[in-house]
Amino acid sequence: MSEPSAIGAETAIGTAAPGGSTGIPWLRVAAGVAATIVALWLPFNYNPDTNVLFAQVLYLAIAAMGLNLLTGFNGQVSIGHGAFFGVGAFTSAILVVDHGWTIEATIPIAAIFAAVLGVVVGFPALRVKGLYLALITLGLAVLFPRVTAKFVEGPGGVPLLQPSRNEVSTPTYIPGTLDSDQYRYFVCLVVAVVLFLLASNLMRSRAGRAMIAVRDQEVAASTVGVNVAGVKVASFALSAAYAGVAGSLSVLVDRVADASNPLVYFQRSIEFLIAVVIGGAATITGPLLGAAFLVFVRKRFEDTEALAPALLGGSLMVIIYVLPDGLIGGYRRIAARFRRSPTAGPTGPTPGPDTDPPPTPPDPVANPTPA
């Protein structure tokens, strides 16, 4: 390994996260205030079905953010995050249906169980990468429903648990007049805000910079003292915990944990991956945009089951071709181009007046032109 590579990795770990000045641009503050106002306004101005869609966007964005931490920021490819999502969903459903827990209390337990599975998968993943790691995680997503069917038995022997409306309704200690759909939306919103802020702060910290260094220069990062194995396993655990929280919230929103379809969690894994790619990998807000696109396109064409996947696939190909960095990456590229565009007039100092007088024109009388 060359010395410049080691220096580059050490610089990436030890310095501040890239992104410019330490101040917060007023435009970013204004965008945050506007987003907060819109998020609080939405559930009171739409019908219950649309509020459920908003909540689905939020829990899907959380799962996509978890995958983004692993794949986008740490460089480990996973097509098995649907299994971690399923662990969170069934953990919450079992605790609610069989043990009388409140759905809110099950969320951290679901995160812990999913994180443990993430550690179990993360250690073998230390020996493989790229396509081989993707195949291992793909097997996990396909295997999970079959394993669940052996241990979970719902009505009619089907591995499906459905908490009752009362078990996931608005708690009596919540003051005011929030409807059930509004309450579910706000729970998802609060959890999403907390986890997205956690991800944002993490990627600005030394640990986050170590994740990026392992992705970009693994050998160099190891040379400057980064515990590469620890970073990779911790990234898997944190990423799985995000997916587990999303699975728990899906039980709150959709009132079901279902493993009757053997491909359901593989399909979930593909959805998370599409959301990351469309929104923009290695970005904080990209998974939210990708999740919104995914949910509302799927809803728009839900009556034509064959059209929605085709449209999503076509959109994915177009975005990869036109905006290979996703929507957020495309926005950044366009904004940077506008910032670099020259303004009217010269960019250097304005030239002053000439110091030498203009040359005197020749006298046509003294120097007659020959005929």
N, C-alpha and C positions, 0 to 999 in steps of 0.2 A: 504494500500500500504506500502510495506516495505521501510525502509530508504535507502538501497542500490539501489533500483529502482529509487528513486528520485535523488540520487547522480549521478547515471548513466545518467539519462536524462539531468541533469544540465551540466554534463561534455560534453555530446554530443552536447549541444547547445552552450556552452561557449568556447570550445576549437577549435583549428584548425581542418579543415576537414581531415579525415584520408587519408593517401596516402603516407606518408613518409616524406622525407626531403623537405626543402623549395627550394632547387635548382632544376633546370630543367635538367634532364638527357640528355646527348648529343644524345642518341638514339631517344628520343622523339622529340628533335629539328630537327634531321635529317629526321625523319618520316614526320614532319610537312612541312619541305622544299620540300621534295619529293612529298607530296600530293599536295602542291601548284603548283609545276611545272606541274604535271600530269593534274590537273584541268584546268590550263590555256592552256595546249597543246591539250586536247581532242577535242574541237569543231572545230579546224582547220585541223584535220586529219581524221575526219569521215564525212559520208554523212548526209544530213539534217534529214533523218528519225532516224538515230542513235542519233543525237544531241537532237532530241525530247525525245527519251528514257532517255537520261542523265538528261534532265530537269524534266521529270516525276519522276525519282529517287529522285531528290532534293526536289520537293514539297511533295512527299510522305514521305520522311525522316523528313521534318518539321512537318507534321501532326503526324507522329509516335513519334517524340520527344515531342510534346505536350501531347500526351497520356502517354508517359513515365514519364513526370513530375508529372502527376496526379496519375497514377497507380504504377509506379516503385518507385518513390521517396516519394510519399505521401500516398500510400496504398489505394486509392479510386478506385474501379473497375468501368470502363465505357465501355459499348458496344454501345455508342451513339455518338461517336465523328464524325461520318459521317454527323450528323445534323449540327454541328458547321462548318464542311467543306462546307456543302451546303449553309449555311448562308453567308459565305465568297464568295463563287462562285456567288450566285445570287446578292449579294450586288454589286460586281464589274460589273457583266454583265448588271444590270439595270442602273447603273451610266454611263457605257460606251455607251450602245445602246440607252437609252432614254434621257440622259442628256449631252452627248458629252464629258464626262470626259476622260482623258487619263488613261490607265489601271494602270500605275505606281501610279497615285494619289489616286486610289481607295484602294490600299493595306492597308494603316493604317485605313481607314474607315471600311473595311471588318473586320479587327482585333477588332475594337471597338465594332461593332455590335455582333460579335461572343462572345466577352468577356461579354457583357451585358447578352446574353442568358446563358452564363456559370454561371453568378451570380444568375440568376433566377433559374437555375437547382441546383446550389450549396447550396442554403438555405434549400430546402426540403431534400437534401442529408444529412444534418446534423443529421436527425432523423433515417436514415437507413444506413446500410453498407453491404458489402459483396454481397451475391446473390440478395438481395432485391434492392440494389443500381444498380446492373447490369441490373436487369429487368426494372427499371425505365428509365435508359438511353437507353436501347434497344427499349422501347416504343417511346422514342423521335426520334430515327433514323427511325423507321417505320412510325411515324406520320408526319415527316417533308415533304416528297414529297406530301402527300395528302393536307396538309395545303398550300404548295406552289402552287399547282394546282388551288386553289381557288382564288389566288391573282395575279398570273403571267400567262399571256396568250401570247404565241409566235405564230409563223406562224401556221395556221390551228387549232388554239385553244389549241395547245399542250404547256405544261409548259416547254418550251425550248427556250433559248436565244443563238443566235450565232453572236457574234461580227464579223464584216467584217474583211478581211485581212488588210485593211488600218487602222482600229481602233486599231489593236494590232501589228502593224509593227514597224520596227526600227524608232525611232524619227529622224527628220531631223537635230536636234541639236547635234546628236551623230556623232563626226568626224570619218573618216576612212571608211572602206568598210565592216562592219559587215553585214552578211546576216541575214535574219529574224530569222532563227533557232539558229544562233550563239548569237544574241542579247537576245532572250528569255532564252537561257541557262545561259548567264552571269547575267541576272537579277535574275534568280533563285539561282545562285551560290552566288551572293552577299548577298541576303536575308538569305540564308541558313547559310552562314558563320557568319553573325551578330547574328542570333537567336541561333546558336549552341554555340557561344562564350558567349552570354547572359546566356544560360542555365548552361554552365560550371562555370561561375563566380557566378551565383546564388547559385549553390549547394556548393560552397566553402564559402559562406557568412553565417551570422547568420540566415538570413531568410531561407536559404536552409537547414541548420542544424535543424531549428525548424520543417521544413516539414518532415525530416527524423525522428526526435524525436516523432512527432505525429504518424507517421506510426508504429514505433517500440514500443513506450511506451506512449500511449495517456494519460492515467491517470497521469503518472509520469511527463509528459511534462506540463500538466495543473498545477500540484502542484508547479513546479518551475517557473511559471509565463507565460507560453506560452498561447496565446489566440488561443485555439484549433479551435473554430468556425471560427475565422478570417483567420487562416492558411488554413483551408479546403476550404472556399469559395474563397479565393485569389488563391489557387491552381487550382480550377475549372475555374476561370476566365482566368488565364494565360494560362492554357492548352487549353481552348477553343479559345483564341486569336491565338495561334499557328496554330490550325486547320483552323481558318478563313483565316489566311494569306496563308496557303496551298491551300485553295479553291480559293482564288483570283488568285494565280499563276497558278492554273489549267486552268482558263479562258484564261490567257495569252498564255499558252502552247498549250492547246487543242482547244481553240476558241469555247467553248460551256459550258453552264450551263444547265443541263438537269435533270428534275424531272419527266419525262414521265414514267420511270420505278419505280413502288412503292417500290422496294427493293434496289434501286441503292445505297442509302446512308447507308442502313444496310450492304450491301456488302463492302462499303468503310470502315465502322467501323471494320469489320472483317479483312480487309487488314491491317489497322493500328495496330491492335492487333497482327496479325501474324508477322509483321515487328518487333515489340518490342520483342516478344518472341524469334524469330530467332536470332536477333542481340544481345539481352541481356537486360533485364529490369534493371533499376537503373544504367545504364551506359550512357555515353555521345555519344560515337561513334556507339553504338549498333544499334540504329534506322536507321542509314545510311546504314550499312551493310545489315540489314534486308530488307530495301526498295530496294536496288540494287538486292538482291536475288529475291525478289518478282516480280519486273518489268521484269527482263530478263528471268526468268522462264516462266512467263506469255507470253512474246513475243515469246519465243522459241516454245511454243506449242499452239500458237494462232489459228493454222489451225485445231486443234483437241480440240474443246471446252470442251469435257468431260475429256480429259487427264490432262489439266493444273490444275484444282481444285484437282483432285486425286493425282497428283504429289506433289502439295503444301501441301495437307493434310498428305501424307506419309512422306514428308520431315519434317513437323512439329512434327509428332510423333517420328521420329528418333532423331531429335535434342533434344526434351524434354527428351527422354530416355537416350541418350548418353551425351548430354550437357545441363543439366537442367537449367544452368545459361546462355544459349545462346552462340553464337560464341565468344563474348568478354569474358564472364565468363570462357569458356573453355580455351581460350588462357591464361588468367591470372592464372588459375589453373596449366596448364602445365608449364608456366614460373616459377611459385613459386616452383614447384617440381624440376625444374632444378637448381634453386638457392639453394635449400636445399640439393641437392645431394652431398655426400662427395667426395672430391677430392682424388687422389691417395696418399697413405701414411697416417700416423697418423695426426690428427688435433691438438694434444697437442704439448708441447715443445719436441724437439728432445732430447732423453736421452743422458747424458754424459757418459764418460768412467767409468768403474767400479773402485771404490776406493780400494776394497780389492783384493789382488792377488788371482788367481785361486788356488784351493786346490791342494796340492802336491800328485801325484798318489802314491799308496803304492809300496814299494820296494819288488819285487818278491823274491829277494835273502834273505833279512832279514826276510821275512814272507812267507816261502814256503807254497805253497798250499798242503794240505794233499792229499795223494794218495787215 
